[in-house]
């Protein structure tokens, strides 16, 4: 079964094909970081992808405020607190339309998509 990070891995090259100056800021230090590093090397996109690693709670707001779009690729969220944090920092939220996520933010603050790389990329 695919996990949300797998969709992120698929989305990065797709977005960069359409928006070559896009910049991805990725926080976290989970088990998929080595796969993200391989992707960066494979596609030579180190200038477009910034891996922040695990963030202390007091650094999350700073990282969020650097962005414009918060992309949530989770397939299992029942309630996504990070989406609320992103929206409160002024980011547009793009998320998979699964679980309780559609009830977290009203239309206009969040765009929901099928849990597919192409749909999320749109």
C-alpha positions in Angstrom: 0.0 0.0 0.0 1.3 3.4 -0.9 1.9 6.0 1.8 1.5 9.8 1.5 5.2 10.4 1.2 5.2 8.2 -1.9 2.8 10.7 -3.6 5.1 13.5 -2.6 8.0 11.7 -4.3 5.9 11.4 -7.4 4.7 15.0 -7.3 8.0 16.8 -7.0 9.3 16.0 -10.5 5.8 16.6 -12.0 5.5 20.1 -10.4 9.1 21.0 -11.5 8.2 20.0 -15.1 5.4 22.6 -15.1 6.9 25.2 -12.6 10.7 24.9 -13.0 11.3 27.6 -10.3 9.2 25.8 -7.6 11.0 25.2 -4.3 10.0 22.4 -2.0 10.7 22.8 1.8 10.2 19.5 3.5 10.3 19.1 7.3 10.5 15.8 9.1 13.0 13.0 9.7 10.9 9.9 8.9 11.8 6.7 7.3 11.3 8.1 3.7 14.1 10.7 4.0 16.6 8.3 2.2 14.1 7.9 -0.7 13.7 11.7 -0.9 17.5 12.0 -1.0 17.7 9.4 -3.8 15.0 11.3 -5.8 16.9 14.6 -5.4 20.1 12.9 -6.6 18.4 11.0 -9.5 16.7 14.1 -10.9 19.5 16.5 -10.0 17.0 18.8 -8.2 19.0 19.7 -5.1 18.4 23.4 -5.8 14.7 22.8 -5.8 14.2 20.7 -2.7 15.3 21.6 0.8 15.1 18.9 3.5 14.9 20.6 7.0 15.0 17.4 9.0 13.0 17.2 12.2 12.0 20.6 13.5 11.6 21.7 17.1 8.1 23.0 17.7 9.2 26.6 18.0 10.8 26.4 14.5 7.7 25.1 12.7 6.1 28.5 12.2 9.2 30.0 10.7 9.4 27.1 8.2 5.8 27.4 7.3 6.0 31.2 6.8 8.6 30.6 4.1 6.1 28.8 1.9 3.1 29.6 -0.2 1.4 26.2 -0.5 1.2 23.5 2.1 0.9 20.1 0.5 -0.5 17.3 2.6 -0.2 13.9 0.9 -1.5 11.8 3.8 -3.7 8.8 3.1 -4.9 8.2 6.7 -5.4 11.4 8.6 -8.5 11.8 10.7 -7.6 15.3 11.7 -4.6 17.2 10.4 -3.3 19.7 12.9 -0.4 20.7 10.5 -3.0 21.9 8.0 -4.5 24.3 10.6 -1.0 25.5 11.4 -0.2 26.1 7.8 -3.5 27.9 7.1 -2.9 30.1 10.2 0.4 31.1 8.7 -1.3 32.1 5.4 -0.5 29.1 3.3 -2.9 27.7 0.7 -3.5 24.1 1.7 -3.6 21.3 -1.0 -4.5 17.9 0.5 -5.7 14.5 -0.3 -9.5 14.1 0.1 -9.4 11.3 2.7 -10.5 10.6 6.2 -11.6 13.7 8.2 -9.3 16.1 6.3 -12.1 17.7 4.2 -13.8 18.8 7.5 -10.7 20.6 8.9 -10.7 23.7 6.7 -13.5 25.4 4.6 -13.4 25.6 0.8 -11.1 28.5 -0.3 -8.6 27.7 2.4 -8.0 24.2 1.3 -8.2 22.4 -2.0 -9.0 18.7 -1.9 -7.8 16.2 -4.5 -7.9 12.5 -5.1 -5.0 10.7 -3.5 -3.1 10.5 -6.9 0.0 12.4 -7.9 -1.6 14.0 -11.0 -4.6 15.2 -9.1 -2.5 16.7 -6.3 -0.2 18.3 -8.8 -3.1 20.1 -10.5 
